[in-house]
Amino acid sequence: MPRRTFRGRSAAVIASMTLLGLAAPVSAVASGPAAALPQARVFMVNPVQSSGDQTLADAKDSAGAVPGSAYATAALRNLDGSGGLSGKWVYIRSETGAPAAVTDAGRYTRADDQFEQVMAYFWVNEAQEYLQGLGFGSELPGANDRVQPVRINQWGADNSFFTDKKAEIRFGKGGVDDAEDAEVIVHEYGHAVHNAQVPGFGTSPEAGAIGEAFGDYLAVEVGDRAATAHGWPRGTDLACVADWDSISYSAAPHCLRRIDGNKVYADRVGEVHADGEIWSRALFDIRAALGARTADRVIVNAQFAFAPDTSFQDAALTTIATAQSMYGKSTADAVRAAFKGRGIPGIS
């Protein structure tokens, strides 16, 4: 299988990497009202996004580099009662630092290795709750509705990825540690979702680009829904992905990638992250036309019928057909227009 990385950087240390970026929350596994659930300190998506401050710097994981206002306190849902970060939708395995204790989850800062563990648990759970809220796992097939294994700081490299060897997500270090940015976390979870829907997804360049695009789109969508649900501020624009993680390798305003660019099919360069910006813009346009809930039900449901090596054309036609079967002609026409606007062949 070809390799897949979040940023498109070299990952030669990975020999078996696969090219695998709220409605009301589901009930917690632990019983009791929401107010009694364990509380955690997390970033409100990420510090740059919530504050709008493009001058923030990593400063080698310094707690003082990020203001206290960048954090929020939020419930850890769906825990299994073991005392660690293990639950219905995610299981955290630490490679550096002691495992985080749920009882201490409200006191960690970014200076603590355990903070990244808490972030990973919270945001993977948030992403699956979002999918559950769309009906996946109830009226629609489940989309990675299982316990997702996550390793923190695997390899000690500034890179993150999903590997189908153990269906595992691994987050790296370097610059801003990857699991400090919710959009990096959810992007990688997007690859896990795709692989659960279509095992081995991403075996062609265009399928790989679709995978990167969906990861970026899901990251933006889950972060936006969480910010709305929790009443968190947004200081940057919606379409920017990973504002915080990218401070060390992008100019201000910092973005790893955007999902509102103007690339069309003819602009393909054969690199999955770059070409993914064609597909992610189409998804963003579908969202604008249909609203987030309807768009995401169509987008995710269509992916069950993708081939592992799908082309842009075949995936677009499948998504249009899914929209038609779920919601009828007007919805299908809106989806068609989004793909036609990207110049995807065979869409008229």
N, C-alpha and C positions, 0 to 999 in steps of 0.2 A: 504494500500500500504506500502511496506517497505520503510525505510528511505534511503535517498541518501545524502551524504555529499561530498564535494570536496576532503577532505583529508582522509576520512574514520574515523574521530573522532566522539565521542559521540555527539548526538544532541537531548538530551532528552527533551529540551524545545520545540521541534517541534513535534506537535501531528499529523499533517496531511501532512507531507512532502512526496512527491513522489520521487522514485529513478530516479528521473530525476536528460567539457571537455567535386589578384585584376587585375581582369582585370580593364579596365578603370572604375572609379567610376560612379555610376548612377548620373543623373542630380540632383542638389539640388532643394528642393521644393521652396526655395526663389529664385527669379530671379536674374540674374546678373552673370558676369564672376567669375571664381574661385577666382581671386585676390581680389574680393570685399566681399568674404564670411568672416564671423567672424573667427578670429584666436584664437586658444587655445594653452596653454602650456600643453604638455603631455609627458609621458615617451616614449622613443623609444623601445617599448615593455616593457622592465623593465631595471632598472639601472645596474644590474649585467650582463645581456645579452649584453647590448650595450657597456659596459666598459670592461668586462672581470674581473673586480675587485671582487674577492671572499671575501674580507675583509669588504665590506660595511655592516653597521649595521643599525638597525631601529632607535635607540636612541630616542624612544618615539616620533616619528613623526617629529623629528627635521629637519628643512629645511637644516641646515648645514651638516647633515649626508650624503647627496647626492650631488655630484658636479653639478654645473650648466650645465656641458656638457652632463649630462644624460637626459636633457630635449630637446624637439624639439618644434617648432611652426608649427602647422598644421591646416588646415581649418576644421571648423565644418560644415558638409554638411547635407542637407535634414532637416534643422530646419523649424519649422512651422511659424516663425515670431512672436511668442508670447513674446519673450525676455527671456524665460527660456529654459531649456534643454529638449525640447519636439519637436518631428519631425516625419518624415514619418516612421521610423523604431524603434524608442525608445523613451520612456518617463521616465525621472528620477524623483523619489520621494525621498526626503531627510528625514531621521529619526533623524539625528543629524546635527546641524549647519543650518544656513539659506540656502535656495535654491541658487544655483549658478546663477549668472547673465551672460548671453552670453557676454555682454559688458565687463565683467571683466575676461573672460575665459583665456585671455592671460597673466594674472598676478599671478594667484594662484600658490602656491608651495605645496609640500606634507605636510607642516605644517597647511594648510587650509583644513577644511572638504570639501570645495567645489572642491578641486582638484580631489578627488575621484569621485565626481559627473561628472566632465568633462571627466575623464578617462573612466568612464562607458559609457557615451554617445558616445564618440569618437569610442571606440572599439566595442561596439555592432553595431553601424552603419557600421564600417569597415567590420565586419563579414558578415552582410547581403549584403553589396555591393559586397563582394567576391562571395557570392552565386549567386547574380544577374548576376555578370560577367561570371559565369559558365553557365548561361542560365536558372537558376531556377527562375520562375516567368514570363518567356517569352516563349521560346521553350519547356521548361520542367516545370512541376508543381512547384508552389511556395513552398519554404521550410521556413516556419515561416515568410513569407513576410507580416508582420503586424506590428503594433506598439507594441513593447515589453516593458511591465512595469518592472521597476527596482527600488528596494529600496536599499538605502545605509545605512550601519551600523545597519541593523535590528537586534534586540535582544542584541546588544552590545557584541556578542560572536565571537570568532575567527573561524568562519565557514561560508561557503557560500553554497547556494543551489538553485535549481529550485523547485518550488512547483506548482503542477497542480491545486491547489485550486483556484488560481487566474491567473494561467499561468504566474507566476511572478518569477523574479530572485531577490534574496536577498543576499547582500554582508555584511560580518561582519567585526569586529575590533579585535585587539589583535595581538601582534607582528607587522609584516608588515600588515597594513590594506589591506584587500583582493583586493579591487578595485584599489590598486596602481600597480598591476601586470596585464598586458594585457592578459597573458595566463590564469590566474584565471578567468578573465571576459569572455573570449571567451570559455573556458571550460564549464562554466555554460550556456552560450548561446547554446552550443552544445546540452545540455539536452533539452532546449526549442525547438530547431529544431527537435529533435527526437520526442518529445511529439506532436508537430504540425503535423508531418508526420504520426505518429501512436499514437493516444490518449491513455494515460496510459502505454506507453512503459516502460518496465523494471520490469515486474511482476515475473520473474524467476531469479535465480542467474546468469545464463549465459546471459540473456538479459540485466540484470543490468551491468554485466561486459562489454558487448558490448557498452552500453551507456557511461560508464566511459572512455572506449578506444576511442570512437569517440570524446568525449569532449577533451581529451588530443591531439588527432590527429588534430582536427580542430584548437585548440589553437596554435599548432606549425605551422600549414599551414597558418593561417591568419597572424600571427606575421611575418613569413618569407616573405610572399608576400608584406606586408606593408613595411618591412625593405628594400626590393628590390625596391619597387615603390618609396619610399621616399629617398633612398640612405643612409639609416641609417647604422651605423657600427654594426657588430656582434662580440662580444668577447668571446662567449661560443659556444658550439656545438649545432647543430640544434635539436637533439633528446631530449634534456633536457627540461622538462616542469617546469615552474614557478621557475626560478632561484632565483628571488628576494623574493617572498613570503616565500620560504622555508628556508631562512637563519637561522631562529630561531629553526628549527627542523630537519635539515639535515647537515651532515658534508660537508665541501668543497671538491670538487666542488659541489655547492648546486643544488639539483634537487628534486622536489616533486616526480616525476616519470620520467621514460624514455620510449620512444617509439621504441627503437632499441635493446631491450633486447633479450635474447635467450630462454625465456620460451616457452614451448610447452603445448599442451592440457593435457598431463599427469601430468603437474606440478600444476594443479588447486588445490587451497586450500579452495575454497568456500567463499572467500572475494572478493567483486566486483572490488575493486581498484587493488588488486594484480592480479586477474585473467584477468582484462582488459589489462594487459601488453602483454598477448598472442595475443589478437585481434589487439591491436594498432601496434604491430610489423608486423602483416600481412598487415595492411593498409599502413604502411611505406614502406614495400617491394613492394606493388602494385604501390605506387608512384614512387619508384626507377625504376621499370620496364616500366612504361607507361608515366612518366612525370606527374607533378602535375595536370594539367588541365584535361587530359583524366581520370586519376585516380579518381579525386574528382567528376567528373560528374558521373562516374560509382558508386562510393561508396555512394554518397548522393542519387542518383536516386534509387538504390537498396533498400534503407531503407524504401521507401514508401510501399514496399511489405512485410516487416517484420511483424510478429505477436508480440503482446505485450509481450508474454512470449517465444519468439524465442530461439532456441538453437544455439550454435555455428555452428553446422552442417547445420541446415536449413538456417541460415543467410548466410553462406558461399555459399551454393548451389544457393541461390537467387541472390547473388552478381555475381557469375559466369554466371548465366543465363542472368542477366542484361547486363553484359559486352558483351556476345554473341549477344544479340539483338541490342545493340547500335553500336558495332564496329566490330563484327565478331570473328572468331575462334582464331586468334592469340592473341587478347586482352583477350578473355576468358581463353586461356591457361596460360597467364601470371598471371591472377587473381587466377586461380586454383593452380598454382605452389606456390603462396604465402601462401595460406591456407594449402596446403599439407605440406609445410615446417614447419608449426606450429603443425603438427600431428593431425589436426582436423579429427574426424572420418568421413568416407563416402566420403572423397575427394581423388580421385585417378587420 
